[in-house]
Amino acid sequence: MDELTISSYIRDRSPSLDTIPLDILFSIFQHLPIQSVLALRQTSKSFDAITRLRSLWALLLRTLVQEQNIPIPSFDGKSPESLSALELERFTCRALALRINWTNPSPNLKREIRFGAAVKDPDVLLMEFLPGRGNRWLVSVTIEASRNCIIQCWDLTVLQPVCIAKLTYTDETYKRVVINDDPSSPAIMVIQSKPAVTEIVTIDFEEKDPESAFVPLSAIDGRREI
């Protein structure tokens, strides 16, 4: 049932809560807990149809999530404009549920991952997922007691995370890592080291030797902003 059909259906009925115009209902829905919006499906056929409209969930995703700067789970490589009503609903509900759990004083633990660090209690500089890959690959940057800086990529699909790529710098040469937010690009990250070298790097996920899995694509001499 589309919006035009729903609006015509509502106008033809005697006055009641579900005869309120759609634009007013949408404004009301923005101020309700998301579970209350979903609960309205149980009250009438018209509310069941209204709460499944793509335009409603596009609005709720924008106003309740994006405009509030709440992190959104991966869109599985899709743009928000291409998502169906069901997908928009799923991403909106998941983002809000994760936000509630994250800000809860006693959050529910979803999964605990223990990493087999090369040394005990390293200093962690960065932990970041490679975007657009279903949270499978996690990049870490740590500093050992010996002051070596280690960049690693971990496969999280197994019970005990496996390091599939590894680079080692001395603390004096390492400067910065930036992960590329475009998953379609072959360039996965940029690594800056001293003296003033910027490397563009990819990862060979099929390579068996972690020490050889980071593959340089190009290197630029001189200082660059990244």
N, C-alpha and C positions, 0 to 999 in steps of 0.2 A: 504494500500500500504506500503510494507516494504522498508528498506533502499536500498537493492539490486535492487529492481524494480525501485525505484525512480532514482537511479544512472544510470541505463541502459536507462531509459526514457530521462534523461537529456543529456546523451552522443549522443543520436540519433537525437537531435534537432539542428537546426542552432544556431550559437553563439548568446547569449543574456544573460541578467542578471541571469535568472534562469537556465543557463547551467553551472554555477560555481560549482565546486566540493563541495560535502557536507561538507568536513572537513574545507574548506575555508569559506563556508557559516556559519558554526557553530562558527568559530572564529569571523566573522563579527557580528553575532547576539549577542555575548557577550558584544559588545560595543554599542548596540542600546538600547534605552528605551524600556521597555517591551511592551508598547502599539504599538511601531513601528513594533516589531516582530509579534504581533497579526494582525496589519493592513496589513501585507504582504499577509495574507490569501485571501484578496480581489483582489489581483493582477493577480493570475493565479492558475490553478489547481495544478501545481507542487509545488508552494509555500504553497498552502493550505495543501497539503500532508506533506511537509517538516516540517511545523510549528506544526504538530500534532504528530511528532515522539517522542517516549518515550526517546530515547537517547538524543535528543535536550533538553528536559525539565529536565532530570537528570543532564545534564551539566549546564544548567542555574540555577537550584536550588543550585548546588554545588558552582559555581563561583560567582553568583550574590547575594546569600543569605548566605550560610553556611560559605564560606571563608571570607565574610565581617562581620561575627559575628552578622548578623541580626537575631533577634528572629523569630522562625518559629512557626506558630500556631500548635496546637496539631495534630498529625498524626492519631488521632482516634484509638490509640492503635496499629497501624501498623508500620513496619519498612520502611524506604525510599526505600529499595530494592524491597519491595513487592507492591509498589504503581504503578498504571497504569499511562499511559501518561496523561490522563485527570486529575487524582489526583495530579500528579507532577506539572502540569500546574496550577491547582487551588491553591495549597499550595505556589508555587513560586509567583504568582500574589498577593495573599493575604498578604504574608510576606512583599513584596515590598510596597504594598498599605498602610499597617499599619505603615511601616517605614516612608513613606512620611508624613503621617498624624501626627505621633509622633514627627517628627522633624520640623513640620510646626510651625512658630511663632504663628499662629492662628488655631490650629487644630480643626477639626470638632468633636463635642461631639457625641459619639455613644450611650452612655447610662449613666445616672446619678443614682447612688445608694446611698441612705441615710440609715445609720445604726442607730438603736436605742441603743446607748451606755448607759450603766448602770449609768454613771455619765457624767456630762458636761465636754467637752474638755479634754478627757484623753490623755496621752502621748502614741503614737502608736509606738511600737517597731518592729512589723512585720505584713505584710499583704501578704499572699501567697496562691495561689490556690493549691489544692491537684491535682497532675499531673495525666493525663490519665483519667480524669472524666468529660471532656467537660466543664471545668470551672464552674461546678455547686457548688462546695464546696470551701469556702474561709476560711482560718485560720487567725485569728488575735491574736496578743499579745499586750495588753495595760496595762498601769499603772495608777491607780486611784490616786486622791489627797491623799487618805489614805495610799498610797504606796503599796496597794495590787496589785499583778500582775494577770491579768485575761487572760486565754487562751480560745478562743472560736472558734467554727466551725459554719459557716453560710451557709444556703441554699439560693442560689441566683436565684432559678427558679421562685420565687414569686415576686410580685411587691415590697413588703416591706421585705427585708431579714429577715430570721428567724434564731435565734440561736438554733442549735440542740444539741450542746455539749459545756460544760463549766467546766473549772477547775480554782481554785483560789489559788494563792500562796501569801505569804507575800513577799515584795520586798527583804527582807533579805535572803529568801530561794531560790527564782527563779534565775536560771543562764542562761539557753539557751534552745531554741527549734530548732530542725532540722527536716524538712519534708522529708520523704522517697520519692525518685524520681522513685521508682519501684511500679507502681499501682497494680501489681499482688500480691504484698506481703501483708500479713495480718497486718504487722507492719506499721502503718501510720506515726508515728513520734517518735522521741526520745526527752525526756525532761530531762534536767540536773538541779538538785537542790542542795542546800547546806544542810548538809555537805556531799559533794562528793557522790551523788546518781544519777544514770542514769536509767531512766525508759523507757521501750519500750511499746508504747501505740497504741491501735487501737480505732476505733470509731464504736459504735453500732448505725447505721443510722436509725434503727427502734425504738430505745428507745424514749419514750415520754417525759421523764424527762431529760433535758439537763445536770443536775448535775450528772447523772448516765451514760451518754453516752460515756464518755472517759473510756475505759476498759484497765487496765494494763495487759500486756502480760508477762513481766518479769522485774525484777529490779536488777541492778548490783551495789554493794557497791564499792566505790573507784573511783578515778579520771580516766576518759576515754576520749580519743580524738574522737570527732564526727564531 
